[in-house]
Amino acid sequence: MSEFRRQHPVAAISRALGLVRGNLITILVLLFVGSQGGGLSLVAWIGGGAALLIISGVANWWRFQFKVEDGLIHIKSGVFVRRNLYLTRDRIQVIDVTAGVVQRLFGLVRLDIQTAGSGSRAAAIEAITKEEAKEINRLLRLDESDTEMEDPEHLFSDSEKKSEHTRFILPRKELVIAASTSGRFGIALSFLGAIFSQAEPVLSEMDFYERIIEYLPAQTDFMMIIMVIVIFIIFAWLLSFFGTVFMYGNFMLEVRERELVVSRGIFERKRVTIPYNRIQAFHVTDGLIRQPLGYASLHLESAGYGDDEGTGSIVLFPLIKKKEIKAMVEKILPEYRAETIGIRPPQRALRRFIFRESVLILLISAGLFFLLNLDLWIWSLPVLAILWGSLKYRDTALGWEENRILLRSRTISRTTAILRQKRIQDISLSQSPFQRFRDLCTVTVHVASGDHGKSFSVRDLELKDGHIFLKKMSKRGINVSLNGHHYQKKSYAAMPGWV
């Protein structure tokens, strides 16, 4: 591979589809706005946009060249502004092989190359043959004897192959539960709302609503609004359900000597390689629906992993029974085993949790009740907000033991994070004016993750507890214990407390 070569021509299609996926809302807005301008028809707008995408994809494909020589990969790219990228073997941390829908149709793969100290993937080759990917991997791997871990045939073969590595798969039952309780529902609802907001003027001009009403029995305006809301919720749930199934179908976690490998996807198969030396934090998330069912999801924060959104958060396992977490952690991340007693916020902090969650809801409910003359049921919303604030108070805790810190908090889902002390970037203690009045504080722990880092916070702790924590953390390598301090028993919390 000492001579420059181009990708497979299908990379032009892959590039064009990537532009569509990344700018879908903008494209829809332009189509709807343009089609109402009185000039070109909608078909002309679609045809022109498709032609522009094809030209852009072909131009990017033609201008993209790469070669590998003497442990160095040289990539030239850019249509108008030429970019030369040089990556040496000793800088390369991980080489990932994935296959989207387009690549799989032509028997191709995508190669993502991550470098040490980079907040995002440094290079990506969109469409090459499996043999080319295997050869690039062989030429750029520091340990050429370990080529099986990046073997494209091994990753994308439909047949089961025996391996000495420990593997965990997601059963179909858990996949269905994960899809049914996915947190992607809110994203799907927002997506549908954005599309509907742009399509609504066109639907009105087409008399779409009048035609629908003709086929429905007589309904009041209120019932029509409820029906529209229910339809939106159903469509959003279906979009979330199938999106999760397609994303986490064929999920497998493989434990290797120096790294973890996560592969997933039905139509678009992806794989993420996570070296142990780049793991910064491990956290367990209990979703609002999953928690009563006894399920949770496992996540990692990886330094410099960086996906397309610049985040280093990785789903280690999308759904697992909480009683099985301890056994899995023993096998895959034994250094993150932790059981300790955590400090909870004092009783006087409860009013702050309740106030934050209920004051806005209370004002909105009062306005709706008096201005719109709604029924008394509207006052159930502030009651639920008060209960929610109490739940967030109960789920907040901070604990530490030798070389590990445990933090637990809740936004919508409850998150229990375990951080190794040597991976922490910094720890901060802050006070708002209201916290200062109550002798409370917020403790925030920062770790490296992706482009922007990741922070875990615990709010409204006793101020003296925060100072004790900072003092202990300033002395690295010293065993820490809460025994001997004059805390009441009700201030304790079992951590991590997954079962």
N, C-alpha and C positions, 0 to 999 in steps of 0.2 A: 504493500500500500504506500509505496514511496512516491507515487505520482498522484496529482490531484484528480479526484473523481467527483461526480455528482450523485445525488440521491436518485432513487427510483422516481420516474415521472409522477407517480401517484402522490408524491409529496406536495405537488401543486394543489391537488384536491384536498389533501389533509390540511394544508395551510389555509385554504379558502374556508373550509368548514370551521377551522379554529377561529377565524375572524368572525364568522357568523355567530358562533356560540358565545364568544366573548363580548359581542356587541348586539345581542339579540333585541334588547329593549329599544336601543337607539334605532336599529333597522326598522322595527315595527312602527315606531313613531314616525320615521321618515316616510314609510310607505303609506300610512294612513293620512298624514298631513299632505303629502304630495298628490295622493289620489283625489283629494278634495279641492285641489287648487284650480280646477277648471281647465287645465291644460292636458298634460299627458294622462292616459288612463292607468289604472292600477297594473294592468298587464305590462305596459311600457315601463313603469317604474320597476317592476320585478325583473323584467328582461334586462334593463340597463344595469340594475344592481348586480345581477348574476354575471353579466359580462365583465363588470368592473372587478368582481371578486376573482373570476377566472384569470383575467389579465394580471392581477396582483399576485395570485398564486403561482402562475407560470414564471413571472419575473423573479419572484423570490427563489423558486426552484432553480432557475437558470443561473442566478448569481451566487448560489450557495455551493461551495466546494470544500472538500476536506481531504487530508492525507495524514497517514501515521508513519513516522520514521524515527528510528533511534529513541524510542520511549517518549516521543512527543507527538501530540496531535495538533495540527494546524488547520483552523477553520476560517474560511473567507465567506463573508455574507454581507447583505445590504444592497438595495437596489440603487439608491442615489448616493448614500453615504457608505463608503466601503469600510468594513470592519475586519481586522485580522485578529484572531484569538489563538494564543499559543498556550497549551496546557502540557506541562511535563508530568511524567509518570509519578514523581515523588509528591506532586501536589494533589493528585487524584485520590479522593477518599472512597467513593462508591461509584460503580457503574450499574445503572438500573436498566432493565429491558422490559418494555411494555408493548402492548398491541391494541390499538383502537379498532373500531369497526372497519374502517377503510383499509388499514394495514392487514387485518386478518383476511379480508376478501382476496388479497393478492399474495398472501403468504409472507408478509413482511413484518418488521418490528420497528419500534422506536427506541433509540438509545439516549439515555439521560446520564450525563456525567457531572458528578458533584466534586467540588474541590474543597480541601481543608481551608477553613477560615472564610468560606463564602456563605453569604446569607441566602443565596438562591442557587438553583442549578446553573452551572457555569456554561454548559453547552448541551444542545439537543440536536440529534440527527433524526429527522422525522420518519424517513422510510428507507430502510435498507434490508437486504436479505438476512436471514438467520445466520447464514454462513459468514457474511461480512461482519455481523454483530459479534459472533463468536471469535473471529479473527482479531477485531479491534480490542475486544476484552483481553485476549491472550497477550497482545502486544503492549497493553497498558497496565496490566496487573503487576503489582510488585512481587506477588507470590504466584508465579506461573503454574505451580503445582495445584493451585486451588481454583481452577477454572470451572469446576462443576457448579459452583454456586452461582455463576452468571451464565450458565449454558442456556441459550434460548430454547433449545429442543427440550430440555428438562422442564422449563417453566411452562411451555405452551402445549406440551403433549397431552392429549386427551386420555391417554392410558395411565393407569397408576404404576408408579415405579417404586421399587423398594429403596429405602434410604435409611442410613443409620441415624439420621437426625430426628429429634423429637418433633412431632407435628400435632397441631391442634386445628380441628376443622369446626365450622359452624353448622350444626345440624339443621335440617330443613324446618323443624318445628321452631327453633330459636330464630331462624331467619324470618319466618312469618311473624313471630312476636316482635322482633326488632323492627320490621317494616310497619306493623300496625301501631307501634308506640313511638315511632320516629319523631325526633325533634325537628325534622325538616318540614313538618306540617305548616308552621308559621311562614317559612320561606316560600313554600308553594302557594299559600294564600296571598302573600304579598305579590308574587309573580303574576297570579291570575288577576289580582286587582289592578296591577299596572297595565296588563294587556287590555282588560275591560275598559279602563279609563280612556284608552286611546281608540278602542273600537266602538265605544258607545255612540259617538256622533254618526258614524257610518250606519250602525244598526238602526238608529232613529230615522235616518233618511230613507232606509229600506222598509220602513213600517214593520220592523221585525217584532216589536212588542205587541202591536195590534194583532198580528197574525197569530202569535202565541196565545193571546187572551181569547181569541175566537175558539180555540180548541179546549179551553179550560172552563169548568163550571163557574158560575157566578161567585166572585170572591170580593171581600172588602180590600181596601188599599193596604190595611195593616197585614192581612193574611198574604197578600202578594209580596210585601216586603219580607215577611218571614220565609216565604217559599224561596225567594231569590237568595236569601242568606243561607238557607239549608242547602240549596243546589251548589252554591259556591263552596261551602264546607265539604260537601261530598266530593266534588271535583278536586279540591285541594288535597283531601285525604287520599284519594286514588292516585294523584300525581306523586304525593309523598311516598305512598306504599310501593308503587312500582319503581320509583326512582331508587328507593332503598334496596329493593330486591335486585335490581340490575346492578347496583353499585357493590353490594356485599355478597352476591351469589358466588359460589365456588370459593368462599373465603377459606384461607389457610394461613396459619401462623407456624413458621418453621424456626426451631431453635438450633443455632449453629454455634461453633466454638467461639467465634469472635463477633457474631452479629445475629440479629433477628431479621427474618425475611417475612414480610406480609404480602400475600398475593390475593387479589380479589377481582370480581367483575364477571359479568355474563357476556355482554356484547363487547365492552371495552375492558380488556384484561390489563390490570396494572399490578406492578410489584414495587414495594418499597423496601430497601435494605437499610437497616438501622445498626450501625456499629455500636457496640457496648460503650466505647469510650466517648460517644457523642450524646448519650442519654443524659439529660439534665434533671428530669423530674418524672415521676409516675403518679397518675391520679385516677381515681375511680369516680364515675359520675352516675348518680342515681336519678333517673328521670322522674318527673312528677307522676307519670302513670306507671313506670316500671318499678318504682320503689315499693309500692304496696304489693306488687306481684313477686317481689323477691329477686329482681333482676337489676343489673347494672352494666355499664360499659367501661372498658379499660383504655387509658390513653397514655401516651408518652410525649414529652417535650424533647426535641432533638436540636442540638446546637448547629446552626447553619444548614439544617435540612432544606428548608425553603421550598414550598410548592408554588403554584402559579399565583397564589394570593399572598405569598411571602410569610406564611406562618410555618412554625416548626411543630405544630400539634399533629400527632399521628394517632389514628384509631388502632390500638393494639389488638383489641377484640371487641366487636360491636355489641355483643350481648352474652352475658354469663350469669349464672345463678350466684348470688352473693355468698352463699355457703361454700362455693367452689373456688372463690378468689384466692384464698390463702394457699390452697394446694397448688394453684397455677403459678402464683408468685414464687413459691418455693422452687419451682422447676425452671422458670424463665428469668427471674430477676431476684435471686436470693438476697442480694445486697439491699433490697428495698423491703425486706421483712421488718415490720415495726409494730409493736404493741406497747402502749404506754397510757398514762393518765393525762388527760388534757384539761387545761384551764378554760372554763366557760366565762362569758361576761357576767358581771354581778347582777343582782336582781334589779337594781335601779336602772340598768340599761334597757330593761324590757320595754319601758315606755317609749324609748327612742326608736326601737325596732317597730313598734306598733304605729307611732306617729308617722314615720317615713312611709309606711305602706298604706296608711288609711286617710291621711289628711286630704290628698288630692281627690281620691275616690269620694270622700265625704262631701267635698265642695261641689263636685260634678253631680252627685246624686241629689243634693239639696237643690241645685239649679234646675235639674230636670223635673224634680217633684213639684216645685213651686211655679215654674214657668210653663211647663207642659201639662200640669195637672195629672201626672202619672199616678198609678196605684201605689200602695204601700210596699209592694214587693221590691221597689227600687232601693229601699233601705237595707235589703239583704246584702247589697254589694259592700257597704262599709263594714258590716259584720264579718263578711268573708275576708275583707282586707285586714281586719284586726286579728283574725285567726291566722292569716298568712304571716303577719308580722311576728306573732308568737311562735310560729313554726320556724321562721328564720332565726329567731333568738335561740331556740332550743338546739338548732343544728350548727351553731357557731362554737368553735373550740380551737385551741392552740396547745400543742404538746411537743415535747422534744425528749430525745434520749441520745445516747452516744452516737455522734456523727450523723444524726437524722433529725429532721424537723417534720412535724405533721400539722397540717392546717385543714380545717373543715369550715365550709361556709355554703350559703345557698343564694342563688339568684332565682332562677326558675328550678333548675336541677340542683341537687346537693352534690358538692364536690369535696372529696377527701384527697388531699395531695400529700405525697411523701417526697421529701427532698433530701438528698445527701448534702452534708454541710460543705464539702469541698467543691460542690458544683454551684453554690450560691454566688451570685454576682454582688449583691448588696442587700442589706436589711434596713428598712426605714421605719421610724415611729413618728406618727403625725397626730395633730390635734386640731379639730375645728374649734371655733369659739364656744359652741354649745358643749362639745366634749370637754373643753378646758374647765367649764363651769361645773361639770359633773365628775371631774377627775377620771376621765375615760380617754382612750386612745385607740388608734388604728395601727396595726402592725402589717407591713407589706414586705414580702420577700420576692426578690427578682432573680430570675435565671435566664441564661441565654437560650433563645429559641427562635429559629427562622430569622427574618430580617429585623424584627422589632423587639424581640425578647418576650418574656412571659412573666406575669406577676400574679401572686396569690395573696389575698388580703383577708384579715380577720378584724372586724369592726367592734368598737365599743368594749374593749377589754379594760380591766382595771389598770390604771396608769402605773401603779407599782409593779403589776405583773409584766407590763411591757418593758419596764426598766430592768427587771430581773432577767427577762429573756435576752435583751440586748447585751447585758453584762456577761451572761453565760456564752452567748454566741461570739463575743469578742475574744474568748479564750478557746481557740480551736484545739481539739484533741482531748478535752477534759470531759470526763463523764459527768452527766447532768442528771439530777433527780429532784423531783418536787417534794420529796419527803422532808419533813421537818419544818415546813412553812405553815403559817396559821390560817390556811384556807378552810372554809366550811365544806362539809361533804357535798352539799348541793352544788358547789362550784366545779366539781369534777365531772369529766365526761370520759367514757371509755373510747379510745381511739386505736385503730381506725374504726372498729365497731361495724364491720360490713355485714356480719351475720344477723 
